[in-house]
Amino acid sequence: MTFKEEVQRDLSSVFLNLDEFAELHRVEGKEIAVVIDEDELEKLAKVGENRSHGLVEGDMLLMGREIDLPRDLDPGRSINIDGRELVVVSSSKHMGLVELVLRQNRTG
């Protein structure tokens, strides 16, 4: 098994395991295992002058498998999480795992 294959296996069996870290959430109408980490988002917001990617604007940090999430996750895109419309502030991909910083849509 290659390293990348082992990482993919670990994503599902450890990090996105529903008995360990992950929870089921409805993303764009599809129920998938994701991790929502508000503690990490708070740490990113406290970086001070070293802030990057507008992370301080986020209300939610969501992590999930790339194959489970929509392909178009560019900043500014609207995404529905559990019936809430959120806006993508930033997205990054790391070996099959997508990390999304989202904020509540504040229009009006």
Residue pairs with C-beta under 8 A, 6 or more apart in sequence:
1 9
4 95
4 96
7 95
7 96
8 95
8 96
11 65
11 96
11 97
12 33
12 65
14 20
14 21
15 21
15 22
15 35
15 63
15 97
16 22
16 33
16 34
16 35
16 64
16 65
17 33
18 24
18 33
21 35
22 33
22 34
22 35
23 33
23 34
23 35
23 36
24 31
24 32
24 33
24 34
25 31
25 32
25 34
25 36
25 62
25 81
25 82
26 80
26 81
26 82
26 83
27 34
27 62
27 64
27 68
27 69
27 70
27 79
27 80
27 81
28 70
28 79
28 80
29 80
30 68
32 64
32 65
32 68
32 69
33 64
33 65
33 68
34 62
34 63
34 64
34 68
35 62
35 63
35 64
36 60
36 61
36 62
36 63
37 61
37 63
38 60
38 61
40 61
41 55
41 58
41 59
41 60
41 61
41 101
44 51
44 55
44 56
44 58
44 61
44 101
45 51
45 55
45 56
45 58
47 55
53 89
53 90
53 101
54 75
54 89
54 90
54 101
55 89
55 90
55 101
57 89
57 101
57 103
58 89
58 90
58 101
58 102
58 103
59 86
59 102
59 103
59 104
60 81
60 86
60 100
60 101
60 102
60 103
61 99
61 100
61 101
61 102
62 81
62 99
62 100
62 102
63 97
63 98
63 99
63 100
64 97
64 98
64 100
65 96
65 97
65 98
66 93
66 96
66 97
66 98
67 96
69 98
69 100
70 79
73 79
73 88
73 91
73 98
73 100
74 88
74 91
75 88
75 89
75 90
75 91
76 87
76 88
77 87
77 88
78 85
78 86
78 87
78 88
78 105
79 85
79 86
79 87
79 88
79 100
79 102
80 86
81 102
84 104
85 105
86 102
86 103
86 104
86 105
87 102
87 103
87 104
87 105
88 100
88 101
88 102
89 101
89 102
89 103
90 100
90 101
91 98
91 99
91 100
91 101
92 98
92 99
93 99
